[in-house]
Every structure is written in structure tokens, then in C-alpha cells.
């Protein structure tokens, strides 16, 4: 038998001691050697935990009580791991574990307890260490989104000596025994910057920010969003291929203050983030040999781009007709038997005159090729213009040399190629004209969004209505919305009711009923009724303006495929020039007579047929059209990389509440286990839930309001993450939550098992209500499934995706919901901070995961998943952490986003494949690899036509995405 002495608590007199004696007397093999109000010494073979339970049941405590500060616990799974290890030991009577603390009672020593926790991979912070000395605060920079936060969080969590107290894009608060410099090194390794600060400095900084934010509401409301986000857009000119893109990006990046830059060849725009002097940026672009002007706003940008596109198309078309007007007659002369040889003085004079006309063509119609290639040469680079200039220039120079000095060449080599020079210029310029016209179609989706914004609004002042320009509208004004009119700015209805078509923003085909207190959005269209509404957000702060800005940024972003194409393009032109030189040398030294002619034709054809323009346009065109089409479907995409990731995911994780369900829970049943009435139970729970923001709390409060129940005052309110809430009402300790909360407070819930199963079997969430550690009732709350959840899940499964439902609800409730939807993979009873851990676990199993959610507790999981998809009605934190945002609250939007991403990636691959195959086959053929079989070389004229056709093909193929229709909508259309 073991003899042990343990301390007692709450034992005040010998009567209490006698109660303990009587209780322990019922235990076999338990002998009390000594007991008083302070301690007990026993000799027992019975488990000490059993003895502890007997004493605790009397209202007393026994054992050594420790409160420890912990480090290294990052999620609910870590907490569960420690709890499981402690629960398996008989020498630990009770324990309460969080990520930061442990409250433990037992018979073991503190050192033994510390050793147990340390063996699990976590850390016990010594009590002698002051908290302030272990808490470090850092100011962060370089974190631009939720994924950056998730990446840094994972990096810090890798060290068991670090506990993250708070972490966002601008600051981190960390508890650790490491030095500040060690933490900064870890953050730097993750690719970000950190500077240590103090709590006082942090509070002062926050106060300054708050003061600035509240200083002038009017200024805030009129501040362009592009200014606040430090994103500026430039319109570019003079770019012709991917090499130009690399040159412009390099020039901009060298300007002080530029953080990131993305140049879009398809749009001829540069999107710059940071805080540079924009005049310096424009000067740097001009110095690099290109043109640039600032885009003040979307209307200005649109007007200037339309001007540029129209002017470019007309100029290219005019030049093409002039060049072809000269080249076609010369080609026809050669084809139909005319001599292209210099064999007499007459032919010298005639072709000399043609050569001068061709020279005039080169310095007028073809001057841009030569000017741009000279600029590129001065900046030590080569572009598509360089290839065209070298090819046409070499053909003209050779021909003029033959005309002027025919005796330098064998008689068979006295052939002129003026027609090739003119035809190449003409065909390539015609290709540019067709390409410009096709490119103007790629942004039609964005243009339609811009067209949604009316230019005037009807202001109501003192009962008088007047129409004013949009730039005169201010926040707080009362506006009139007439039948059939477009909403001018974001606002809230103050009088009237109507139905408004929001399909252009949300993709939802049904008109939405609006009445007093409802929000209206700029760009939506009123149906029949008339409204008065108060302007809230104007200018660039409206939802429509933010959507346009987000679409613009996404169209300018680059996926991994685009970066690969840019890398290849950067060395493409120099490589082609080297191949042309080698080709010329091979034909000159090893080719048949006249070798100089073969040398000229082969080298010129290689230069002309190579098309870096197709490579440069392959991905930007697909991205621009795909992102624009997504916006039309009510899907906002943060960047093009997200589309490439979404096209490859194989697992979709769906949060239950607010995603699969309506997000509007209702109380459906109340069961009392005492004399308290159902209304009294509802009054207690509603009073307790006043301090909670949980959706289920809102359901309880609304139910109580419907019954006109009065709420009681709550003190000592505490929300226990993932479990429930506790508080004191009229001196009564009340608890409301799930089974975990009841077990933690030793509440017997056995009598509610049947009711629990009955509620859960209906797909509702059972919630226990206890008072003074006694169960007094159970409440069932149901959140109905969305009408389209089943069909959307079936669409996902039809795509071959694994669908997983993730919820904090009980397994029984979750299983009922999942069975209705045909979902077989269910993860239930997940703590709020455990969702990210579940995503990580799926990824470790080799899955590529898309997470769909809408709540604050979904944000870490959204950031950690390969693709995060947030419902537009969700919290700002969730939307910030996601790469996709759905403007309509429907899971069909998720499937639409995935289908469109697959279509866009497929389109990019088709374009790149076409561009690579064209160049891979075209250049060798132009060099003459087929000459042994055909006995002829490819004509430079045909090479010019092929080059133009390759660019046109890429642009046309990308524009096919404008015709994309989601499978669900297409099916509906067929049925109709």
C-alpha cells in the first residue's frame, strides 16, 4: 500500500473532516492515517483519482494545485494532446488546459508535471520569469495579404520556444525566452522585415492611426482607394513584345519607393505599388525608350486607352495597305514570270528606282521598327522590332548592293528582294492592326462594369429634386432613385420599397427586394418602385469602384506560367539572332551556289519568322479575359496565381454554418429538466448570450425578443472558444454550451442523451444549459440548408473533387447535414483555432485544398489553403484572407470559379503551347532543315505572314474565354 500526504482546501472545521472520513470509508483498501483541515495522509491501493472525486463531491479540494504558463501550443490539437496525456494518469485529479496556461490538481510534484509537458514537445515558462520580460512586440513590413500572415505564423510556430500572442500584417506580439534579434532573424528568413518596438510605442502608433482615421470623415469618403492602397496605374506606349515588358519592369523597379510592379502587355498598362514619385517613374520609362502617362481614374484610363487603340489600329491599317500596295505588285511580277534579276543596265535603273521607293517605305511606314530597335540597341537589349529591322534591312541592303555592284556577285546570285522587304513590313503591320482590334475586346467585361456607373444623380434638398454630376455628390446627401434608373452611389434606403437587379455585381439573376434600412449598391438597376436613399460611400469607395480596382489588379498580375514565359522571352530574341548568324555561316560555307543568296534568304527568314510577341501575349491575354469574365459572374479574384492554383485543386473543404446553411439559425426546441418553464430557460439563455457575437447567440436573442422577454443583467461573462459561454445572473452561475463545456465543469448530462440525439437527428445543434453545475435544460437550434447547396455539392463531386464538411458542431448533427448533401467526409467538433490544422493535415496527405468559409474563425484556414474562397457576405477578415470572393451567397459560385479557373489555365497552356510549337518548328524550317527533302527554302514573305498569324491566333484564342458559361447555367438554359 502507498502512503501519501496531500493538502486540503475549503475544509473549515472538524465537521468537514468527519464528512471526508465517512466518504473515504466506503473505498476499499483506503486507510486514513491522519487528517485535519489542512492536509490528509492516507495509505491506499485504490486509485487516488477516485479518492479525489469523493472529496470533490463534498465541495472540498484535495491535492497539489498548479497554475502553469505554457508555450508552444498553437492549436486545439496541441491542447487536446496535453489533455489526453494528463487524463491517462491516476496521479492527476483534474486539469484545464488552454494554449497559454494549465490549471492542474494532482498528487505529483511540479517538476514531474513540467517533465510530462516538456516530453510532449511544449514548454513550461518558469514562474520566476516576468511576463513583460518574455513578451516582445515587433513592427512588421512586407506582409501584403492573409497568406503572408499564415506563412509567417507557420515559420514562428516551428519553434517550440515561441508563442504567438497576436500577429497581423503590421505587428506581432510574441511570448518567448529567445532574444529579440533571434526573432527578427526568423522573420527575415521568411522573407519579411521586423523592428522591435515597445508597448507604449505601439499604443501611441495605434492612437495616432485612430486619430487620423476619425479626423475628417468627409476627406476619408472622398479619398480614392488607389491612393490609400498606394497602387498607381500608368498607360504605356511603344511596347511590342515580352522583351519590352521585361525592360519596362526593370526600369520601374529601379526607382526608389517602388515595392512591386506588374506590366500587362495585352493592356499596355503598368500597375505600381509603393510610394514612388510618379514623375520619376515616368521619366525612367521614357529613358528606357518607351512612353508613359498616368491614369488618374477609370474613366480617364478608359478614354485614353480607347484613343490609343483606335489610333494604333488606324495607323497600322493604313501602313499595312501602303506596304502591301507596293509589295503585292512586285510579288505578282515575280510569280507571273517577271525577272527579279539584275542582268542589264535597264534592270539596274528599274530596280534601283524600286529600291528607292522601298527605302521611302522603310523610313515612313516601317520607321517604328527601326526607331524602336535603335532605342533597344542603345539600352543593350533586343526586341521583336530588332528582328524585323535586321531581316528587312538585310534584304534591302543586299538587293541595293546587287543593283549598285552586280559584278561582285555571280550571275545566278544577282536576285533582288525588295518585294520581300515590303511584304514583310505590310504583313506584320497588318497583323498588329488585327491584334490591336482583338485586344480591344479583351477588356469588354471591365468596360461593362465601368458603364454601370451613371454620371449623374438626383439630389433631394428641402423637398426639391435636382440632377447633379456625380462628382458633386457627397456622403450624407439624400438621393432619389426612379424606376429603371441606375443607383449612382452606395447608400441605405430611408423611404420606399422596390426590387433592384444586382446581377451585374453578384451574378444573381433574381431581383432583390429593398426597403427601409436595406443597402443599395452603385451600378445596380431599379425595377418599378421609387426610393429615397442616403448616400454613404461615393467615388472610389463604392463597392463597384472597389470591384473595378480589384479586377484591374488581378488582370495585371502574373501566374507562374506567365513568369516562365517571361524568363524564356528575356533570352529569346538574342537566341534567335545567334541562330540566324549560325544559319548564315552554315549556308555560306557549306551551302550550294550561289551561297550568298541562300545565306541571305535563310538568315532573313529565321529573323522574321521568330515571334516573341506570341510568347508575350500568351498568358496576359488569357488572364485579362478570364478575370473579366469572372467579374461578370460575380467572382472577384485577387491575383492570377490563384486561378492557376484553383485549376489544380482536388479537395474542397466547406465550412457548415453560413456556407452550406443559410447562416440564419432559429430556435426549434427547448426542453426543461427542472420546474423552470421554457420561457424562463429562454430568458436565461438570451440574457447570457447578450455579450456573445456567435450566430447561434443571435438566434436565441431574436427568439426571446419575439416573445417580448426581458433580459437580465449578466456579470462575469466569459466566452470559452469552441465550447460556449458562462456568466452570473442574479448570483446564479449559468453555463451554456456544448458537451465539452459541461464535462469541464463536471455537469451530469446523462438525462439529456435522448433529447440530444433527437435534436441532432433533425440536423439541429443541441446546446446544454446548466445552473450551479446542474443541468437545467437543452435547446435545439437549426440553421436550414441553402436551397442550392445540394446541387452545388453534386457539381463538385461530378468534377472529381473530394468534398469535406468542416464544423464545430457535434458529430451527430454534422452527420445528418452531410447525409442530406451526399458528403461522406465529415470533420466535426473542431475548435475555432483547429480549422487551419485540419487544412494542414489534408495537405500533408497530398491533397491540394480549396477552403470555403465566411467567418473570422475561417480566416486562418482560408489563408493556409492553396485557394481560399470567401463568401461576399462574410467578414472582412475572411475576405482579406481569401484569393476568391463570391459576390453572391451561393456555392454554385465556388464551382463556377473552379470551372473558370480550369478553362483559363487550359487557355493559357493552349496559347503557350501554340507559341512554343510555332517557334520550335518555324525557326528550324526557316533555317533550312527541310531543304534536303524539298530542295527549296522558306520564303521570307511566308515567314512574315506566319509571324503575324501566330500573334493573331493567340489573341483570338484568348478571346474565346469571353464565351465561357458555367455548367450549371448552361444546363438551366437548355432546360428552358
WOVENVEN-V343439 format. One record per residue. N is the residue number from 0. RES is the residue in one letter. D_FIRST is the distance of its C-alpha to the first C-alpha in whole Angstrom. Layout:
n;res;d_first
N;RES;D_FIRST
N;RES;D_FIRST
This chain:
n;res;d_first
0;X;0
1;X;4
2;X;7
3;X;10
4;X;13
5;X;16
6;X;20
7;X;21
8;X;25
9;X;27
10;X;26
11;X;29
12;X;29
13;X;27
14;X;28
15;X;26
16;X;23
17;X;23
18;X;23
19;X;20
20;X;18
21;X;20
22;X;19
23;X;16
24;X;16
25;X;17
26;X;14
27;X;12
28;X;8
29;X;9
30;X;10
31;X;12
32;X;12
33;X;15
34;X;18
35;X;21
36;X;24
37;X;23
38;X;19
39;X;16
40;X;13
41;X;10
42;X;6
43;X;5
44;X;5
45;X;9
46;X;11
47;X;12
48;X;16
49;X;16
50;X;15
51;X;17
52;X;20
53;X;19
54;X;20
55;X;23
56;X;24
57;X;25
58;X;27
59;X;25
60;X;23
61;X;19
62;X;19
63;X;21
64;X;24
65;X;26
66;X;30
67;X;31
68;X;35
69;X;35
70;X;38
71;X;39
72;X;38
73;X;41
74;X;41
75;X;39
76;X;37
77;X;36
78;X;34
79;X;33
80;X;32
81;X;29
82;X;28
83;X;27
84;X;25
85;X;23
86;X;23
87;X;21
88;X;18
89;X;15
90;X;15
91;X;19
92;X;19
93;X;23
94;X;26
95;X;30
96;X;32
97;X;35
98;X;37
99;X;37
100;X;34
101;X;31
102;X;29
103;X;25
104;X;22
105;X;18
106;X;16
107;X;17
108;X;20
109;X;23
110;X;24
111;X;22
112;X;23
113;X;27
114;X;26
115;X;25
116;X;28
117;X;30
118;X;29
119;X;31
120;X;34
121;X;34
122;X;34
123;X;33
124;X;35
125;X;34
126;X;35
127;X;37
128;X;39
129;X;42
130;X;43
131;X;46
132;X;46
133;X;44
134;X;47
135;X;50
136;X;53
137;X;56
138;X;59
139;X;60
140;X;63
141;X;64
142;X;61
143;X;64
144;X;62
145;X;59
146;X;58
147;X;58
148;X;56
149;X;53
150;X;54
151;X;53
152;X;50
153;X;49
154;X;50
155;X;48
156;X;45
157;X;45
158;X;44
159;X;40
160;X;41
161;X;43
162;X;43
163;X;46
164;X;46
165;X;50
166;X;52
167;X;56
168;X;59
169;X;60
170;X;57
171;X;53
172;X;50
173;X;48
174;X;44
175;X;44
176;X;43
177;X;46
178;X;49
179;X;52
180;X;54
181;X;51
182;X;51
183;X;55
184;X;55
185;X;53
186;X;55
187;X;58
188;X;57
189;X;57
190;X;60
191;X;60
192;X;61
193;X;59
194;X;60
195;X;57
196;X;58
197;X;56
198;X;55
199;X;58
200;X;61
201;X;59
202;X;59
203;X;63
204;X;64
205;X;62
206;X;64
207;X;67
208;X;67
209;X;67
210;X;70
211;X;72
212;X;71
213;X;71
214;X;75
215;X;77
216;X;76
217;X;80
218;X;80
219;X;76
220;X;78
221;X;81
222;X;79
223;X;79
224;X;76
225;X;77
226;X;78
227;X;74
228;X;73
229;X;75
230;X;76
231;X;80
232;X;82
233;X;85
234;X;88
235;X;89
236;X;92
237;X;93
238;X;90
239;X;91
240;X;88
241;X;85
242;X;86
243;X;87
244;X;84
245;X;82
246;X;85
247;X;85
248;X;81
249;X;81
250;X;84
251;X;82
252;X;78
253;X;80
254;X;81
255;X;79
256;X;76
257;X;76
258;X;73
259;X;73
260;X;76
261;X;77
262;X;81
263;X;82
264;X;85
265;X;85
266;X;85
267;X;87
268;X;84
269;X;82
270;X;79
271;X;78
272;X;75
273;X;74
274;X;77
275;X;80
276;X;83
277;X;85
278;X;88
279;X;87
280;X;85
281;X;88
282;X;90
283;X;88
284;X;88
285;X;92
286;X;92
287;X;90
288;X;93
289;X;92
290;X;93
291;X;90
292;X;90
293;X;88
294;X;87
295;X;87
296;X;86
297;X;85
298;X;89
299;X;90
300;X;88
301;X;89
302;X;93
303;X;93
304;X;92
305;X;94
306;X;97
307;X;96
308;X;95
309;X;98
310;X;100
311;X;98
312;X;99
313;X;103
314;X;103
315;X;102
316;X;104
317;X;107
318;X;106
319;X;105
320;X;109
321;X;111
322;X;109
323;X;109
324;X;113
325;X;114
326;X;112
327;X;112
328;X;116
329;X;116
330;X;113
331;X;116
332;X;118
333;X;116
334;X;115
335;X;119
336;X;120
337;X;121
338;X;121
339;X;118
340;X;120
341;X;122
342;X;125
343;X;128
344;X;129
345;X;129
346;X;125
347;X;124
348;X;126
349;X;124
350;X;121
351;X;121
352;X;122
353;X;119
354;X;117
355;X;118
356;X;117
357;X;113
358;X;113
359;X;114
360;X;111
361;X;109
362;X;109
363;X;109
364;X;107
365;X;105
366;X;105
367;X;101
368;X;100
369;X;102
370;X;101
371;X;97
372;X;97
373;X;99
374;X;96
375;X;93
376;X;95
377;X;95
378;X;91
379;X;91
380;X;90
381;X;91
382;X;91
383;X;93
384;X;96
385;X;96
386;X;96
387;X;99
388;X;101
389;X;101
390;X;101
391;X;104
392;X;106
393;X;106
394;X;108
395;X;110
396;X;111
397;X;111
398;X;114
399;X;116
400;X;116
401;X;117
402;X;120
403;X;121
404;X;121
405;X;121
406;X;122
407;X;119
408;X;118
409;X;119
410;X;121
411;X;118
412;X;115
413;X;118
414;X;116
415;X;115
416;X;111
417;X;112
418;X;112
419;X;108
420;X;108
421;X;109
422;X;107
423;X;104
424;X;104
425;X;105
426;X;102
427;X;99
428;X;101
429;X;101
430;X;97
431;X;96
432;X;98
433;X;97
434;X;93
435;X;94
436;X;95
437;X;92
438;X;89
439;X;91
440;X;89
441;X;86
442;X;85
443;X;86
444;X;83
445;X;83
446;X;86
447;X;86
448;X;83
449;X;85
450;X;88
451;X;85
452;X;86
453;X;89
454;X;91
455;X;92
456;X;90
457;X;91
458;X;91
459;X;91
460;X;92
461;X;93
462;X;94
463;X;96
464;X;95
465;X;96
466;X;95
467;X;94
468;X;93
469;X;89
470;X;89
471;X;90
472;X;87
473;X;85
474;X;81
475;X;81
476;X;85
477;X;85
478;X;87
479;X;88
480;X;87
481;X;90
482;X;90
483;X;90
484;X;89
485;X;87
486;X;84
487;X;85
488;X;82
489;X;78
490;X;78
491;X;77
492;X;79
493;X;80
494;X;83
495;X;84
496;X;82
497;X;83
498;X;81
499;X;81
500;X;81
501;X;78
502;X;78
503;X;80
504;X;77
505;X;74
506;X;75
507;X;75
508;X;78
509;X;78
510;X;79
511;X;77
512;X;77
513;X;78
514;X;78
515;X;77
516;X;74
517;X;74
518;X;74
519;X;77
520;X;78
521;X;81
522;X;83
523;X;82
524;X;84
525;X;85
526;X;86
527;X;88
528;X;87
529;X;88
530;X;85
531;X;85
532;X;82
533;X;81
534;X;81
535;X;77
536;X;77
537;X;81
538;X;82
539;X;79
540;X;77
541;X;77
542;X;75
543;X;78
544;X;79
545;X;75
546;X;75
547;X;78
548;X;77
549;X;74
550;X;76
551;X;78
552;X;75
553;X;74
554;X;77
555;X;77
556;X;74
557;X;73
558;X;71
559;X;70
560;X;73
561;X;75
562;X;74
563;X;74
564;X;78
565;X;79
566;X;77
567;X;80
568;X;83
569;X;82
570;X;83
571;X;85
572;X;89
573;X;89
574;X;88
575;X;91
576;X;93
577;X;92
578;X;92
579;X;96
580;X;97
581;X;96
582;X;98
583;X;101
584;X;101
585;X;100
586;X;103
587;X;105
588;X;105
589;X;104
590;X;105
591;X;109
592;X;112
593;X;112
594;X;109
595;X;109
596;X;110
597;X;107
598;X;105
599;X;106
600;X;105
601;X;101
602;X;100
603;X;101
604;X;100
605;X;96
606;X;97
607;X;98
608;X;95
609;X;92
610;X;90
611;X;88
612;X;88
613;X;87
614;X;84
615;X;84
616;X;84
617;X;82
618;X;79
619;X;80
620;X;82
621;X;79
622;X;77
623;X;80
624;X;81
625;X;77
626;X;76
627;X;79
628;X;78
629;X;75
630;X;76
631;X;78
632;X;75
633;X;73
634;X;71
635;X;71
636;X;70
637;X;68
638;X;70
639;X;71
640;X;68
641;X;66
642;X;69
643;X;68
644;X;64
645;X;65
646;X;67
647;X;64
648;X;61
649;X;59
650;X;57
651;X;57
652;X;54
653;X;55
654;X;53
655;X;53
656;X;54
657;X;58
658;X;58
659;X;58
660;X;58
661;X;61
662;X;59
663;X;60
664;X;57
665;X;57
666;X;55
667;X;55
668;X;53
669;X;51
670;X;48
671;X;47
672;X;44
673;X;44
674;X;48
675;X;49
676;X;52
677;X;52
678;X;55
679;X;52
680;X;50
681;X;52
682;X;53
683;X;50
684;X;49
685;X;53
686;X;52
687;X;49
688;X;50
689;X;53
690;X;52
691;X;51
692;X;53
693;X;52
694;X;54
695;X;52
696;X;52
697;X;56
698;X;56
699;X;54
700;X;56
701;X;59
702;X;58
703;X;58
704;X;61
705;X;63
706;X;62
707;X;63
708;X;59
709;X;59
710;X;56
711;X;54
712;X;53
713;X;50
714;X;48
715;X;45
716;X;46
717;X;44
718;X;44
719;X;41
720;X;42
721;X;42
722;X;40
723;X;43
724;X;43
725;X;42
726;X;44
727;X;44
728;X;47
729;X;48
730;X;45
731;X;43
732;X;41
733;X;42
734;X;41
735;X;43
736;X;42
737;X;40
738;X;37
739;X;35
740;X;36
741;X;35
742;X;31
743;X;31
744;X;32
745;X;30
746;X;33
747;X;32
748;X;35
749;X;35
750;X;38
751;X;40
752;X;39
753;X;43
754;X;45
755;X;43
756;X;44
757;X;48
758;X;49
759;X;47
760;X;49
761;X;52
762;X;52
763;X;51
764;X;48
765;X;46
766;X;44
767;X;42
768;X;43
769;X;40
770;X;40
771;X;37
772;X;35
773;X;36
774;X;38
775;X;42
776;X;44
777;X;45
778;X;48
779;X;50
780;X;52
781;X;54
782;X;56
783;X;59
784;X;60
785;X;63
786;X;66
787;X;66
788;X;62
789;X;63
790;X;66
791;X;65
792;X;62
793;X;64
794;X;66
795;X;63
796;X;62
797;X;65
798;X;66
799;X;63
800;X;60
801;X;57
802;X;56
803;X;52
804;X;52
805;X;49
806;X;48
807;X;45
808;X;45
809;X;43
810;X;43
811;X;45
812;X;47
813;X;48
814;X;48
815;X;51
816;X;53
817;X;53
818;X;54
819;X;57
820;X;58
821;X;57
822;X;55
823;X;52
824;X;50
825;X;48
826;X;45
827;X;44
828;X;41
829;X;43
830;X;42
831;X;45
832;X;45
833;X;43
834;X;47
835;X;48
836;X;45
837;X;46
838;X;49
839;X;48
840;X;46
841;X;49
842;X;51
843;X;49
844;X;49
845;X;53
846;X;54
847;X;57
848;X;56
849;X;58
850;X;56
851;X;58
852;X;57
853;X;58
854;X;55
855;X;54
856;X;51
857;X;53
858;X;54
859;X;52
860;X;52
861;X;56
862;X;56
863;X;54
864;X;55
865;X;58
866;X;60
867;X;59
868;X;61
869;X;61
870;X;63
871;X;66
872;X;65
873;X;61
874;X;60
875;X;62
876;X;59
877;X;58
878;X;62
879;X;62
880;X;59
881;X;61
882;X;64
883;X;65
884;X;66
885;X;67
886;X;70
887;X;69
888;X;66
889;X;66
890;X;64
891;X;67
892;X;68
893;X;65
894;X;67
895;X;70
896;X;69
897;X;67
898;X;70
899;X;72
900;X;70
901;X;71
902;X;74
903;X;75
904;X;73
905;X;75
906;X;78
907;X;77
908;X;77
909;X;80
910;X;82
911;X;80
912;X;81
913;X;84
914;X;85
915;X;83
916;X;85
917;X;88
918;X;88
919;X;87
920;X;90
921;X;92
922;X;92
923;X;93
924;X;95
925;X;97
926;X;97
927;X;99
928;X;96
929;X;98
930;X;101
931;X;102
932;X;101
933;X;103
934;X;106
935;X;105
936;X;103
937;X;102
938;X;104
939;X;103
940;X;104
941;X;102
942;X;99
943;X;100
944;X;100
945;X;96
946;X;95
947;X;96
948;X;95
949;X;91
950;X;90
951;X;92
952;X;90
953;X;87
954;X;88
955;X;89
956;X;85
957;X;83
958;X;85
959;X;84
960;X;81
961;X;83
962;X;83
963;X;79
964;X;78
965;X;75
966;X;74
967;X;73
968;X;76
969;X;78
970;X;77
971;X;78
972;X;81
973;X;82
974;X;81
975;X;83
